[in-house]
Amino acid sequence: MNHAILIIDDDTMVATSLELLLKRAGYRAFSVNYPDDALPAVEEHKPALVLLDMNFSIDTSGRDGMSLLRKLLAAYPRLPIIQMTGWATVQLAVEGMKAGARDFIAKPWDNRELLNAVSIQIDKLPPGFGHGGAAAGATEGSEKAGEVDTFSGIIGQSEALNKVLDQARRVAATQASVLITGESGTGKELVAEAIHAASRRAGKPFVAVNLGGVPAGLFESELFGHKAGAFTDARADRKGRFEMAEGGTLFLDEIGDLAPAAQVKLLRVLQERQYERLGDSRVRKTDVRILSATSRDLQSMVTAGTFREDLLYRINLIHLHLPPLRERPEDIPLLAEHFLISARKRYERPKLKLGPDAIKWLRRQPFAGNIRQLQNLMERTAILAPATVIQVEDLDRNTRPQPTNESATPSGMTLEEMEIKMIKAALGRSGGEIAATARELGLTRAALYRRLEKYGIGT
Ligand SMILES: Nc1ncnc2c1ncn2[C@@H]1O[C@H](COP(=O)(O)OP(=O)(O)OP(=O)(O)O)[C@@H](O)[C@H]1O
């Protein structure tokens, strides 16, 4: 049976063309032009989905759309609503998502994108929803049973982290570009991976590229690929990151480090959704979802003229900010425990545990390097602690700079040397297998690649 879709838009032209589009796609579509008619129309048609225009012309601020959204959700909490917004009201769209809307489409819309967004929501409906009536379906049931929470590997219980993760869960199912900000080591890449894994692109690749590490001259080749002979070192054809991520997600890490010329090239591809390999005139279409991350303040960079506003606009439909660890000390004991458990296995010290004072001490540390620093500290301590109960002194010794050599550890090695040693050892154990090595070290694949590149370690 065809699902019913209700369109709420005061522009009759828009409403009619949406009705036509949806009918052609096999839905039963209805529309109303006045906010006051919305609730009675839901009663009457029992839609499986509502397309709601947020900008009624009576009040272009979008307040009307917002209050109607809230009213609809108050009456039918489980009714899927897709908002439609103009570019100028992205902020409003984000507010709407927080209020419970499932997705949003920017006007003017792209037919394929709109139908895609509609079918994603329809596919998620519980059986009978929108047939037996929105009101019945709207109040029944909770989330689908048996669903894997792809965010469960992100440890922490602080309100600050949970708030971000809730937003991330909500936007995961949409196609929206997400910008993840936060200091180094706060888990931006981890969140990006979880968003990808929770999205309908999960079966397709997640490709990360560290834009800070790509030399300006290699930017196009790295992202779009090249044809053999395109430049001196281009000996063979090469796929770019966009091509590798086709159908999946492209994670643009350190996007704030992108040079102005590269910003223009990236923007063009994001706008046109097509690109050419260097030295190849064939135009390739791209279907990737863009997630970006940076520890920089892009808004200030826009003001200073070092980051393009139009690019920020493209990548920043949704903004998630990961708070530094010092602002969520309640997460520290859980994280420390989590890292200790994996280090215990790795270094075959199953009895190792944290003493109560050590936990208190950890909670007070500033952790400028955030979770990565805590992870390294637990790792080093697991190797070096003399007894099974880790004491404050064991942790402190591994944190404090040594008097003889600023960055030397008690074993005489610098942290970098130690990291290199650990990476090489793990690579040896896994026979050079990247995924297994990354897992063993508690790193993401991209983070491991970054380190291999940084330390010049070949696999
Ligand atoms: N909440 C968390 N639970 C478990 N592990 C975490 C959490 N947050 C971060 N980590 C771990 O900390 C390390 C750093 O995280 P990640 O690489 O995602 O940070 P980042 O913000 O992307 O850092 P950078 O900006 O330096 O690239 C990783 O090994 C990651 O697995």
The ligand as a Tripos MOL2 file, in Angstrom:
@<TRIPOS>MOLECULE
LIG
   31    33     1     0     0
SMALL
NO_CHARGES

@<TRIPOS>ATOM
      1 N1         35.1820    9.0250   24.1830 N.pl3     1 LIG1
      2 C1         36.1620    8.2060   23.8060 C.ar      1 LIG1
      3 N2         36.1380    6.9170   24.1590 N.ar      1 LIG1
      4 C2         37.1550    6.0910   23.8200 C.ar      1 LIG1
      5 N3         38.2260    6.4700   23.1360 N.ar      1 LIG1
      6 C3         38.3040    7.7430   22.7430 C.ar      1 LIG1
      7 C4         37.2650    8.6820   23.0390 C.ar      1 LIG1
      8 N4         37.5920    9.8650   22.5150 N.ar      1 LIG1
      9 C5         38.7790    9.6980   21.9120 C.ar      1 LIG1
     10 N5         39.2070    8.4210   22.0470 N.ar      1 LIG1
     11 C6         40.4830    7.8740   21.5500 C.3       1 LIG1
     12 O1         41.4390    8.9230   21.6920 O.3       1 LIG1
     13 C7         42.2890    8.9870   20.5540 C.3       1 LIG1
     14 C8         42.1400   10.3480   19.8950 C.3       1 LIG1
     15 O2         40.8600   10.4310   19.2980 O.3       1 LIG1
     16 P1         40.6620   11.0130   17.8100 P.3       1 LIG1
     17 O3         41.7940   10.6340   16.9210 O.co2     1 LIG1
     18 O4         39.2790   10.6640   17.3680 O.co2     1 LIG1
     19 O5         40.7520   12.5580   18.1780 O.3       1 LIG1
     20 P2         40.7630   13.8240   17.2350 P.3       1 LIG1
     21 O6         39.9650   14.8490   17.9370 O.co2     1 LIG1
     22 O7         40.3350   13.4120   15.8500 O.co2     1 LIG1
     23 O8         42.3010   14.2040   17.2790 O.3       1 LIG1
     24 P3         43.1770   15.0900   16.2280 P.3       1 LIG1
     25 O9         42.5080   16.4260   16.1590 O.co2     1 LIG1
     26 O10        44.5020   15.1500   16.8870 O.co2     1 LIG1
     27 O11        43.1470   14.3290   14.9390 O.co2     1 LIG1
     28 C9         41.8740    7.8510   19.6420 C.3       1 LIG1
     29 O12        42.7100    6.7560   19.8920 O.3       1 LIG1
     30 C10        40.4490    7.5600   20.0600 C.3       1 LIG1
     31 O13        40.1180    6.2270   19.8010 O.3       1 LIG1
@<TRIPOS>BOND
     1     1     2 1
     2     2     3 ar
     3     2     7 ar
     4     3     4 ar
     5     4     5 ar
     6     5     6 ar
     7     6     7 ar
     8     6    10 ar
     9     7     8 ar
    10     8     9 ar
    11     9    10 ar
    12    10    11 1
    13    11    12 1
    14    11    30 1
    15    12    13 1
    16    13    14 1
    17    13    28 1
    18    14    15 1
    19    15    16 1
    20    16    17 2
    21    16    18 1
    22    16    19 1
    23    19    20 1
    24    20    21 2
    25    20    22 1
    26    20    23 1
    27    23    24 1
    28    24    25 2
    29    24    26 1
    30    24    27 1
    31    28    29 1
    32    28    30 1
    33    30    31 1
@<TRIPOS>SUBSTRUCTURE
     1 LIG1         1 GROUP 0 **** ****
